[in-house]
């Protein structure tokens, strides 16, 4: 299951990784500042497989690659938004192996909820557009309850974009092509 971190509309790339951290020598050093201005504990709390949920205009601002790569090195699995600001931000997600999920449905997910995508690899391989997210709500007493299904989409992915996601990232995609 993937834990949800939820943010607002108009999350720009400077809020994902602020420009002053781009001066650090590598992404390993940058990752600790991911989403710092929105959630100072995000980098410490994020675990492999987590999903970022935001509203409209997600990834606006510059098209800096570090906005996606900082999420990936923390283990990010996907982003879910009502709308991505630019094709470039969406492409950066794909190039780093992060699912660019989108929905036009109300974002009923809350911070701390969990979601499950059944057979995500199969969804990508079979070129399905619709992706079902099963929502699980963590109650105050520590129990977990099923919170329904949210239908989202990967929109139109090219065969190459699908293969990049299946390979895990663009670097792996090129490694696979070079060695075969």
C-alpha positions as CSV (number, residue, x, y, z in Angstrom):
1,X,0.0,0.0,0.0
2,X,1.1,3.5,-0.7
3,X,0.7,6.3,1.9
4,X,-0.8,9.6,0.7
5,X,0.8,13.0,1.2
6,X,-1.7,15.6,0.1
7,X,-1.0,19.1,-1.0
8,X,-3.0,22.0,-2.5
9,X,-3.6,23.4,-6.0
10,X,-0.8,25.2,-7.8
11,X,2.1,23.4,-6.2
12,X,5.1,24.7,-8.1
13,X,8.4,23.1,-8.7
14,X,10.1,25.6,-6.3
15,X,7.8,24.2,-3.5
16,X,8.8,20.7,-4.5
17,X,12.5,21.5,-4.3
18,X,13.5,25.1,-3.8
19,X,16.0,26.7,-6.1
20,X,18.6,27.3,-3.4
21,X,19.0,23.6,-3.0
22,X,19.9,23.1,-6.6
23,X,23.3,24.4,-5.7
24,X,23.9,21.2,-3.7
25,X,26.3,18.8,-5.4
26,X,23.9,15.9,-6.0
27,X,20.3,14.7,-5.6
28,X,21.2,12.6,-2.5
29,X,22.0,15.9,-0.7
30,X,18.9,17.7,-2.1
31,X,16.3,15.0,-1.2
32,X,16.1,16.1,2.4
33,X,14.6,19.4,1.3
34,X,11.8,17.9,-0.8
35,X,8.5,19.7,-0.2
36,X,10.2,21.5,2.7
37,X,8.1,24.7,2.4
38,X,4.8,22.7,2.5
39,X,5.7,20.0,5.0
40,X,9.0,20.4,6.9
41,X,8.8,16.7,7.9
42,X,8.1,15.3,4.4
43,X,11.6,14.0,3.7
44,X,11.8,12.3,7.0
45,X,8.3,10.8,6.7
46,X,8.3,9.7,3.1
47,X,8.8,6.0,2.5
48,X,9.3,4.0,-0.7
49,X,6.0,3.6,-2.5
50,X,4.3,6.8,-1.3
51,X,2.1,8.9,-3.5
52,X,1.8,12.7,-3.7
53,X,-1.7,14.0,-4.2
54,X,-2.3,17.5,-5.4
55,X,-5.1,19.4,-7.1
56,X,-4.9,21.5,-10.2
57,X,-1.8,23.0,-11.9
58,X,0.5,20.5,-10.2
59,X,4.2,21.1,-11.1
60,X,3.8,24.6,-12.4
61,X,6.8,26.9,-12.5
62,X,10.1,25.9,-13.9
63,X,10.5,22.5,-15.6
64,X,13.4,21.5,-13.3
65,X,14.1,17.8,-13.3
66,X,15.0,17.8,-9.6
67,X,11.3,18.2,-8.8
68,X,10.7,14.6,-9.9
69,X,14.1,13.2,-9.1
70,X,14.0,14.4,-5.4
71,X,10.7,12.5,-5.0
72,X,12.1,9.4,-6.7
73,X,15.2,9.1,-4.5
74,X,12.9,9.3,-1.5
75,X,11.0,6.3,-2.9
76,X,8.1,8.1,-4.6
77,X,5.9,5.8,-6.6
78,X,3.3,8.2,-8.1
79,X,1.8,11.6,-8.3
80,X,-2.0,12.0,-8.5
81,X,-3.4,15.3,-9.6
82,X,-6.5,16.8,-11.1
83,X,-4.2,18.5,-13.7
84,X,-0.5,18.7,-14.4
85,X,0.7,22.2,-15.2
86,X,3.0,21.2,-18.0
87,X,3.8,18.3,-20.3
88,X,7.4,18.7,-19.2
89,X,6.7,18.1,-15.5
90,X,4.7,15.0,-16.4
91,X,7.5,13.8,-18.7
92,X,10.0,14.3,-15.8
93,X,7.8,12.1,-13.6
94,X,7.8,9.4,-16.3
95,X,11.6,9.7,-16.9
96,X,12.2,9.1,-13.2
97,X,9.7,6.1,-13.1
98,X,7.0,7.9,-11.2
99,X,3.4,7.2,-12.3
100,X,1.7,10.4,-13.5
101,X,-1.8,9.6,-12.4
102,X,-4.6,12.0,-13.0
103,X,-8.3,12.2,-12.2
104,X,-11.2,14.4,-12.9
105,X,-13.1,12.9,-10.0
106,X,-13.2,14.7,-6.6
107,X,-9.9,14.0,-4.7
108,X,-11.5,12.4,-1.7
109,X,-8.1,11.2,-0.5
110,X,-6.8,12.6,2.7
111,X,-3.3,13.0,4.2
112,X,-2.4,9.8,5.8
113,X,-4.8,7.6,3.8
114,X,-3.4,4.7,1.9
115,X,-4.1,3.5,-1.6
116,X,-3.6,0.2,-3.4
117,X,-3.3,-0.2,-7.2
118,X,-3.9,-3.9,-8.1
119,X,-1.4,-5.2,-10.7
120,X,0.0,-1.8,-11.7
121,X,2.6,-3.5,-13.9
122,X,-0.1,-5.3,-15.8
123,X,-2.1,-2.0,-16.1
124,X,0.9,-0.4,-17.8
125,X,1.7,-3.5,-20.0
126,X,-1.9,-3.8,-21.2
127,X,-2.0,-0.1,-22.1
128,X,-5.0,0.5,-19.9
129,X,-6.0,4.1,-19.5
130,X,-8.2,3.6,-16.4
131,X,-6.5,2.8,-13.1
132,X,-8.4,1.9,-10.0
133,X,-7.1,3.1,-6.7
134,X,-8.5,1.4,-3.7
135,X,-8.6,3.8,-0.7
136,X,-7.9,2.7,2.8
137,X,-8.6,5.0,5.8
138,X,-6.5,4.8,9.0
139,X,-8.8,5.5,11.9
140,X,-7.8,7.1,15.2
141,X,-8.1,3.8,17.0
142,X,-5.4,2.3,14.6
143,X,-7.8,0.2,12.5
144,X,-8.0,0.5,8.8
145,X,-11.2,0.6,6.8
146,X,-11.8,0.4,3.0
147,X,-12.7,3.9,1.8
148,X,-13.9,3.1,-1.7
149,X,-12.4,3.2,-5.2
150,X,-11.1,6.2,-7.1
151,X,-10.8,5.9,-10.9
152,X,-7.9,7.7,-12.3
153,X,-5.9,7.6,-15.6
154,X,-2.4,7.5,-16.9
155,X,-3.7,9.5,-19.8
156,X,-2.2,8.8,-23.2
157,X,1.2,7.2,-22.8
158,X,3.4,6.4,-25.7
159,X,4.8,2.9,-26.0
160,X,8.2,4.3,-25.1
161,X,6.8,6.1,-22.0
162,X,5.2,2.9,-20.9
163,X,8.5,1.0,-21.3
164,X,10.3,3.7,-19.3
165,X,7.9,3.2,-16.4
166,X,8.2,-0.6,-16.7
167,X,12.0,-0.3,-16.7
168,X,11.9,1.9,-13.6
169,X,13.3,5.1,-15.1
170,X,14.8,6.5,-18.3
171,X,18.4,5.5,-17.3
172,X,17.3,1.9,-17.0
173,X,15.4,2.1,-20.3
174,X,18.6,3.2,-22.1
175,X,20.7,0.5,-20.3
176,X,18.2,-2.2,-21.4
177,X,18.4,-1.0,-25.0
178,X,22.2,-0.8,-25.0
179,X,22.7,-4.3,-23.7
180,X,20.2,-6.0,-25.9
